[in-house]
Amino acid sequence: MVLMTQSEEENFALSASIDNARNVSHILKAVHFKDTATVFATENGLKVTVEDSKCIQANAFIQEQVFQEYVIREDSITFRINLDILQECLSIFGSSSPSTTAMRMMYNGYGTPLVLTLEEDGAVTDCSIKTQEPDQTLDFEFSAANVINKVIMKAECLKEAFNELDVTSEVLQITMSPDAPYFRLATYGLLGQSHNDIPKDSSMVEYFECGQTQSNRYRLNLLKPSVKAVNLANKVCIRMDHRGFLSLQYMIKNENAQVCFVEYYCCPDEEFEDDNEPAM
Amino acid sequence: MRFRAKVVSIDCIHHFTNVVNTISKLLKKCTLRLTLDKMYFILPDQVSNGGVSMWCELKQANFFDEYQMDGASKEHNEIYLEIVAENICRALKSAQNAKSLKIKLTKKQTPCLTFEVELPSIASNSRLVTHDIPVSVIPRRLWGEYEEQEMPDFHVSICMPPMKTLKNIAERLKNLSTYLTIAANQDGDMTMKVETELVSATTRFQHLEVPPVTSTDEETQSKDWPQNEFASARVDIRKFLQFLAGQQINPYKVICNIVHETALHFFLIHDDISLQYFIPTVAV
């Protein structure tokens, strides 16, 4: 299927095409908790960032190998875009049809709209979406070198745990420790205290490396959006650094069995002495 | 005034149910007009409907095994009733496995259409379920309001792509804008477009069938319209979606007639029934 001639493509700062638009919209669902997103494009692919309240950030990575064609003519491209509109356009022919929608996206540089062309069964839709001035996105300064505790588990296990959380609790307390209870999610709601433990020898846990006991509280309604990601993922990697900052990395497979990553960062809710405090 | 009809074939019951279900999705209240040969469901063009109007007619002989009526008078042997289509749908739900269905015009505390559904049962006697649906009889002097609108003098006429495809697309476009522009030309190209400050999206279909122009002596606007020029109409997308959403008739064809910048006229053709639906344009 040829959507554009070679000569017309030459001028675009970014031009990419994919045979199945769901391989993009599916990953974006995992970070779609606000109506605006910042798109970063480099030669490695796209990163789509969504933030809230300066406390939580979600990043979706769609590497260039996911696309059938990916051409970028600048070192890096950044723009802000309405994510509600982008997702509607990507799913224009209906998102659950057995047939696939092919998509080409083109961006001509600062100030120009993002142009999408989608095709399915002979019908073609052209969309032109206004882009906005990119805002500074947060840098959580999360580095692997500062990670104290790390657990990799099957996503369905965390999904169950998240679904059982007491929604009347304002905070979610996450405890990671080399000693029992190893990994604990605790809430303090109107119904009282409740906790959900996942021991390190559980069949759901694939990797467990905890150096020190850490227990931090995070605002539950900020972490809620990450449920979108856990519902789509196969595996999740949970890491806590020396400041108590939380990183949740989700491994999501697309319809071509390629793996894409979505990462959520969340900062702790209050100052908490976590080094010596025993797990509760 | 008298009316009684009976259906015994389960296929005809299902078929009739599909027609009434489609009507009920399109509008709440409508007028049921009964004549000797045909049954009509009519929604006239009124400000209260936002200018939308509908005309559906079916040949009673294709549905009913028995059909008798005595209209308002000998010269005007017709009955006009105001009904709520959804109530009839509910009554017909009971008839999905029926042995027979009888419909009668009766007088309970108010005039009613009574549906008698004969259902199979384990015992030798059948079970009888009766629904009395209140209706109001429309007096003869108001019948003039329910005349069939003339086929509009359209600029372009085209056969629509599959309704399911259109419905998927229109549902997405509805989240982008309230208004949709539908355009087509006599070459078989059709577009659906929304445009707002933040986004513009256009879906194109090609190689659609163009219904042959039935030759008449009158000059029609379509004869003067250039072959490849698009005629367009901008309508409220929810009205268009309403038309697409209820389709259970599986029509043979759906024709869209566009009166440039004035109205959209949809015409569903099926063996036994024909349904017309008008959507006026909204000011730009």
Boltz contact constraints between the chains, C-beta under 6 A:
constraints:
  - contact:
      token1: [A, 82]
      token2: [B, 198]
      max_distance: 6.0
  - contact:
      token1: [A, 85]
      token2: [B, 198]
      max_distance: 6.0
  - contact:
      token1: [A, 85]
      token2: [B, 199]
      max_distance: 6.0
  - contact:
      token1: [A, 88]
      token2: [B, 172]
      max_distance: 6.0
  - contact:
      token1: [A, 88]
      token2: [B, 175]
      max_distance: 6.0
  - contact:
      token1: [A, 88]
      token2: [B, 176]
      max_distance: 6.0
  - contact:
      token1: [A, 92]
      token2: [B, 169]
      max_distance: 6.0
  - contact:
      token1: [A, 92]
      token2: [B, 172]
      max_distance: 6.0
  - contact:
      token1: [A, 93]
      token2: [B, 168]
      max_distance: 6.0
  - contact:
      token1: [A, 94]
      token2: [B, 168]
      max_distance: 6.0
  - contact:
      token1: [A, 123]
      token2: [B, 203]
      max_distance: 6.0
  - contact:
      token1: [A, 123]
      token2: [B, 205]
      max_distance: 6.0
  - contact:
      token1: [A, 124]
      token2: [B, 204]
      max_distance: 6.0
  - contact:
      token1: [A, 125]
      token2: [B, 203]
      max_distance: 6.0
  - contact:
      token1: [A, 126]
      token2: [B, 202]
      max_distance: 6.0
  - contact:
      token1: [A, 127]
      token2: [B, 201]
      max_distance: 6.0
  - contact:
      token1: [A, 128]
      token2: [B, 200]
      max_distance: 6.0
  - contact:
      token1: [A, 129]
      token2: [B, 199]
      max_distance: 6.0
  - contact:
      token1: [A, 130]
      token2: [B, 198]
      max_distance: 6.0
